[in-house]
C-alpha cells in the first residue's frame, strides 16, 4: 500500500521564459520504505499535462536528477525526480554507489515496487494527466526505465541516457507498451557491441517501437557536466560531452512531442 506523506519543502522560482516553476521536496512510501523525491511543475500552465519520472544515476537522488526535472517542467511537463534507494540516500563514492544500485538491480520486484510508488504519487498530483506518463533515466536509472518497459508497465515512452541495456528480464512479444529511445555513448566501455546487438535483437523480436542512437566519441555519463570530475577523481571512464548531451535531449523532446503533442 503506497501512502503519500506531506510535502517537506516548497521552493518557488522564476525563469527567463517567465514561467513560474514550483519545486517541491516530497515524501512517499513503498511498503515500509520512506522515499524522498522532488517534483517540479509550472504554475502558470493551465490544465493537466503529462507526468515524467526521472530516475537518477547510481549516485542516488541528487541535484542532477532534480535539475533535469526542472528542465522538463519549463517545457510544460510535471516531472518527479524519484528515489530508488530510500530516504533520499546518495553517495559520491563508486563503491557505495555500486552496492546501492546492485541491491536494486538484483531485486526486480523491489525495483518495480519503488518505481510504481513514484508513478502513483506523480499521477495523484493535480497538474498531471494520469493517462500520460513517461520515464527517463540516467546510467543506473536508464537501466531501470528499460526494465520497466520490458515488464510491460503502462508507460507511453521511456528514454535511457547512457544506461545499462540488460541484466534484468527479457522483453516478450507484444508486451512492451512504451516507445523507447536509447541514447548511448559509442565509446562507453560499460556497454559492449555485443550488448547493443543483443538489445536490438531483443527489441525487434518483441515488436517494440524503439530508437537506438550511438554517439561517436561519447563516453559513459555523457549528459552530466560533473562526469569529468568523478572520472578524474576515481579513475573511471566518465566524460561529459556537450554535443551528445544536447542532441540526446532534443531527441527525447521529439519523442515526447510525437507521443504527447504540444504541452505548452
Secondary structure, DSSP 8 states (H G I E B T S, - for coil): ---EEEEEEEEEEE-TT--EEEEEEEEEEETTEEEEEEEEEETTS-S-EEEEEEE--TTBS-HHHHHHHHHHHHTT-EEEE--SSSTT-B-SSHHHHHHHHHHHHT-HHHHHHHHHHHHHHHHTSTTEEEEEEEEEEETHHHHHHHHHHHTT-S-SEEEEES----SS----TTT--SEEEEEEETT-TTS-HHHHHHHHHHHHHHT--EEEEEETT--BTTT-TTHHHHHHHHT-SB---HHHHHHHHHHHHHHHHHHH----
